[in-house]
Amino acid sequence: MIKWRAPEAREIYWTFGCGLSTIIAVACATFGTFLDIYLVAHAQVYCLGDLSSGENFAGTLWSLSRLVIFPIVSVLSALLAQSFHLVARLPWPAGRIWSSLILLALTVAGSVAGPVAMTLYDLATEGTPGDCVLPWWPAWLPS
């Protein structure tokens, strides 16, 4: 006979943190991919003007590669961000709510960091060919 017990608060927090990272990874993998492709395409049109058929074809191949690579980066970023969430299971921060909230915020930030960094990298390298600098591009980021 199996005895059922109510879940403890630590178990609920653990499930919430894992689920939140999963949701962030899926959202970044879908919406982030299309945002990345959209931003790079508009930056190329701004810098190069009307694209030739060869440039359009190269952009299509690049977009297809991002449909494969971007979800992988999103999932890996969420998995690496779980290391912050694992620290919350250690005995010393387990009973403290302030440390759990800080570690949850770090988990969320870590889950989003990979896709954001990849979008900025793609926009700086693929979206701005040559010496073109976008007018909305911050001066503190390399172009």
Secondary structure, DSSP 8 states (H G I E B T S, - for coil): --------HHHHHHHHHHHHHHHHHHHIIIIIHHHHHHHHHHHHHHHHSS--HHHHHHHHHHHHHHHHHHHHHHHHHHHHHHHHHHHTTSHHHHT-HHHHHHHHHHHHHHHHHHHHHHHHHHHHHTSS-TT---TTS-TTS--
